[in-house]
Amino acid sequence: MSALAASLRELHRIHQQLSDLRDRLRRGPKQVEAHTVNVTRLEADLAAAQAQLKAGKVAVDQKQLLLKSSEGKVLDLKAKLNSANNNREYQALLEQIAATEMAGSVLADEILEALEQVDAFQAQIGEAQTKLAKGKEELARATDAVAAQAGELKNEVTRLEAELREAEGVLPADVRETYNRMVKSKGSDCMAKLESDSCGGCYQQLTPNMINSLQLGHMVFCKSCGRLLYTPEDLSIGGAR
């Protein structure tokens, strides 16, 4: 197995691990942000439920005032019955009393419905408060977990970056120049191992000449995806044929 293949294999391993660690570092704040957005939404839900309850109570109070006024009007009309000047006036008062009592009956029904709505709004508030409390707990747990994990991940990134510099230092100058250009262009995806006579990145089949060059320790690039290729550790000479 060539020294170049061993170096590229080691470099690819380090790059892949670094890429995974950096992705995990980026995902952490996004997870916290998602929980924060959820808490904001739950707070809005609670505020909306509280506003509905307030409006419902105002509606009940207004209807109860109207009902009280209607009941007072009925009492006034009944008092006037005794002083009616004639039968026609008496009948007119009875009709007003009946109409006012009917309106009061409708108001009473509306008040009962409004009170039921108030009860429903109160239940919604309780549910919204429970959900909000749970959302805040999840946010706190996620924040703590991400903060704790971030320190460990950063330490691991620092260690691997040191490993990477060391591994890059043993590359021949001409190879290092090409390697640096590839890393700058494609990042951790700039290399791929040989897998069953094919590029391990795009699975394009390689020619026998390309495989021979790989086994001889030369730099070989996939003609399909452009990745820098290397032979796997367990591949012996002629094993890719």
C-alpha positions as CSV (number, residue, x, y, z in Angstrom):
1,M,0.0,0.0,0.0
2,S,1.5,3.4,-1.0
3,A,2.3,6.1,1.5
4,L,0.2,8.6,-0.5
5,A,-2.9,6.3,-0.2
6,A,-2.3,6.0,3.6
7,S,-2.0,9.8,3.9
8,L,-5.1,10.5,1.9
9,R,-7.0,7.9,3.8
10,E,-6.1,9.4,7.1
11,L,-6.8,13.0,5.8
12,H,-10.2,11.9,4.5
13,R,-11.1,10.4,7.9
14,I,-10.1,13.5,9.7
15,H,-12.0,15.8,7.3
16,Q,-15.1,13.7,7.6
17,Q,-15.0,13.7,11.4
18,L,-14.4,17.4,11.5
19,S,-17.3,18.0,9.1
20,D,-19.6,15.9,11.3
21,L,-18.5,17.8,14.5
22,R,-18.9,21.2,12.8
23,D,-22.4,20.2,11.6
24,R,-23.3,19.2,15.1
25,L,-22.0,22.5,16.4
26,R,-24.2,24.3,13.9
27,R,-27.2,22.2,14.6
28,G,-27.1,23.0,18.4
29,P,-28.1,26.7,18.1
30,K,-30.7,25.8,15.5
31,Q,-32.3,23.3,17.9
32,V,-32.4,26.0,20.6
33,E,-33.8,28.5,18.1
34,A,-36.6,26.0,17.2
35,H,-37.5,25.6,20.8
36,T,-37.5,29.4,21.3
37,V,-39.8,29.8,18.3
38,N,-42.1,27.2,19.8
39,V,-42.2,29.0,23.2
40,T,-43.0,32.3,21.4
41,R,-45.9,30.6,19.6
42,L,-47.2,29.1,22.8
43,E,-47.0,32.5,24.5
44,A,-49.0,33.9,21.6
45,D,-51.6,31.1,22.0
46,L,-51.9,31.9,25.7
47,A,-52.3,35.6,25.1
48,A,-55.0,34.9,22.5
49,A,-56.9,32.7,24.9
50,Q,-56.6,35.3,27.6
51,A,-57.9,37.9,25.2
52,Q,-60.9,35.7,24.3
53,L,-61.7,35.2,28.0
54,K,-61.5,38.9,28.7
55,A,-63.8,39.7,25.7
56,G,-66.2,36.9,26.8
57,K,-66.5,38.3,30.3
58,V,-67.1,41.8,28.9
59,A,-69.9,40.3,26.7
60,V,-71.5,38.6,29.7
61,D,-71.4,41.7,31.8
62,Q,-73.0,43.7,29.0
63,K,-75.8,41.2,28.5
64,Q,-76.4,41.0,32.2
65,L,-76.7,44.8,32.4
66,L,-79.2,44.6,29.5
67,L,-81.2,41.9,31.2
68,K,-81.3,43.9,34.4
69,S,-82.5,46.9,32.5
70,S,-85.1,44.8,30.8
71,E,-86.3,43.4,34.1
72,G,-86.6,46.9,35.5
73,K,-88.6,48.0,32.5
74,V,-91.0,45.1,33.0
75,L,-91.5,46.2,36.6
76,D,-92.2,49.7,35.5
77,L,-94.7,48.6,32.9
78,K,-96.5,46.4,35.4
79,A,-96.7,49.3,37.7
80,K,-98.4,51.3,35.0
81,L,-101.1,48.7,34.5
82,N,-103.0,49.9,37.6
83,S,-103.1,53.4,36.3
84,A,-104.2,52.6,32.7
85,N,-107.0,55.0,31.6
86,N,-108.7,52.5,29.4
87,N,-108.7,48.9,28.1
88,R,-106.8,49.9,25.0
89,E,-103.9,51.4,27.0
90,Y,-104.0,48.4,29.3
91,Q,-103.7,46.0,26.4
92,A,-100.8,48.0,25.0
93,L,-99.0,47.8,28.3
94,L,-99.5,44.0,28.4
95,E,-98.1,43.7,24.9
96,Q,-95.0,45.8,25.8
97,I,-94.6,43.6,29.0
98,A,-94.8,40.4,26.9
99,A,-92.3,41.7,24.3
100,T,-89.9,42.9,26.9
101,E,-90.1,39.6,28.8
102,M,-89.5,37.7,25.6
103,A,-86.4,39.8,24.9
104,G,-85.3,39.2,28.4
105,S,-85.7,35.5,27.9
106,V,-83.6,35.6,24.8
107,L,-80.9,37.6,26.7
108,A,-81.0,35.0,29.5
109,D,-80.3,32.2,27.0
110,E,-77.5,34.3,25.4
111,I,-76.0,34.9,28.8
112,L,-76.0,31.1,29.6
113,E,-74.3,30.5,26.2
114,A,-71.8,33.2,26.9
115,L,-71.0,31.8,30.3
116,E,-70.4,28.4,28.7
117,Q,-68.0,30.1,26.3
118,V,-66.2,31.8,29.2
119,D,-65.8,28.4,30.9
120,A,-64.4,27.0,27.6
121,F,-62.0,29.9,27.3
122,Q,-60.8,29.3,30.9
123,A,-60.1,25.7,30.0
124,Q,-58.2,26.8,26.9
125,I,-56.1,29.1,29.1
126,G,-55.3,26.2,31.5
127,E,-54.3,24.0,28.5
128,A,-52.2,26.8,27.0
129,Q,-50.5,27.5,30.3
130,T,-49.6,23.8,30.6
131,K,-48.2,23.7,27.1
132,L,-46.2,26.8,27.6
133,A,-44.7,25.5,30.8
134,K,-43.7,22.3,29.0
135,G,-42.3,24.3,26.1
136,K,-40.2,26.4,28.4
137,E,-38.9,23.3,30.2
138,E,-37.9,21.8,26.8
139,L,-36.2,25.1,25.8
140,A,-34.2,25.1,29.1
141,R,-33.2,21.5,28.7
142,A,-32.1,22.0,25.1
143,T,-30.2,25.2,26.0
144,D,-28.3,23.4,28.7
145,A,-27.6,20.3,26.6
146,V,-26.4,22.3,23.7
147,A,-24.2,24.5,25.9
148,A,-22.7,21.4,27.6
149,Q,-22.2,19.6,24.3
150,A,-20.7,22.6,22.6
151,G,-17.7,22.6,24.9
152,E,-17.0,18.9,24.3
153,L,-17.4,19.3,20.5
154,K,-15.1,22.3,20.4
155,N,-12.4,20.4,22.3
156,E,-12.7,17.5,19.8
157,V,-12.6,19.9,16.8
158,T,-9.4,21.5,18.3
159,R,-7.8,18.0,18.7
160,L,-8.7,17.0,15.2
161,E,-7.5,20.2,13.6
162,A,-4.1,19.6,15.2
163,E,-4.2,16.0,13.8
164,L,-5.1,17.4,10.4
165,R,-2.2,19.9,10.4
166,E,0.2,17.0,11.3
167,A,-1.2,14.7,8.6
168,E,-1.0,17.5,6.0
169,G,2.5,18.2,6.9
170,V,3.8,14.9,5.6
171,L,2.3,15.4,2.1
172,P,4.9,16.0,-0.6
173,A,4.9,19.7,-1.8
174,D,3.4,18.9,-5.2
175,V,0.6,16.8,-3.7
176,R,-0.1,19.3,-0.9
177,E,-0.7,22.1,-3.4
178,T,-3.3,20.0,-5.3
179,Y,-4.8,18.7,-2.0
180,N,-5.1,22.3,-0.7
181,R,-6.8,23.4,-3.8
182,M,-9.3,20.4,-3.7
183,V,-10.1,21.0,0.0
184,K,-10.7,24.7,-0.7
185,S,-13.0,23.8,-3.5
186,K,-14.9,20.8,-2.2
187,G,-14.2,20.7,1.5
188,S,-14.4,17.3,3.2
189,D,-16.0,15.9,0.1
190,C,-12.9,16.3,-2.0
191,M,-11.7,12.7,-1.6
192,A,-13.1,9.2,-2.1
193,K,-11.9,5.7,-1.7
194,L,-11.8,3.0,-4.3
195,E,-14.8,0.7,-3.9
196,S,-15.1,-2.4,-6.2
197,D,-13.4,-0.7,-9.1
198,S,-15.5,2.4,-8.7
199,C,-15.3,5.9,-7.2
200,G,-16.7,5.7,-3.6
201,G,-18.1,9.2,-4.0
202,C,-20.2,9.0,-7.2
203,Y,-19.8,5.2,-8.0
204,Q,-18.5,5.8,-11.5
205,Q,-16.5,2.8,-12.6
206,L,-12.8,3.4,-13.1
207,T,-10.7,2.2,-15.9
208,P,-8.0,-0.5,-15.3
209,N,-5.3,2.2,-16.0
210,M,-6.7,4.4,-13.3
211,I,-6.8,1.6,-10.8
212,N,-3.2,0.6,-11.7
213,S,-2.1,4.2,-11.2
214,L,-3.8,4.2,-7.8
215,Q,-2.0,1.1,-6.7
216,L,1.3,2.5,-7.9
217,G,0.8,5.5,-5.5
218,H,0.0,8.1,-8.1
219,M,-2.6,10.9,-7.8
220,V,-5.8,9.9,-9.6
221,F,-9.0,11.9,-9.9
222,C,-12.4,10.6,-10.7
223,K,-13.3,11.6,-14.2
224,S,-17.0,11.9,-13.3
225,C,-17.0,13.9,-10.0
226,G,-13.4,15.1,-9.8
227,R,-12.7,13.6,-6.3
228,L,-9.1,12.7,-5.4
229,L,-9.1,8.9,-5.1
230,Y,-7.3,6.6,-2.8
231,T,-7.2,2.8,-2.2
232,P,-8.8,1.4,1.0
233,E,-6.6,-0.1,3.7
234,D,-7.6,-3.7,3.0
235,L,-6.9,-3.6,-0.7
236,S,-3.9,-5.6,-1.9
237,I,-2.2,-5.2,-5.3
238,G,-4.5,-6.5,-7.9
239,G,-7.4,-6.8,-5.4
240,A,-9.5,-4.2,-7.3
241,R,-9.5,-6.2,-10.5
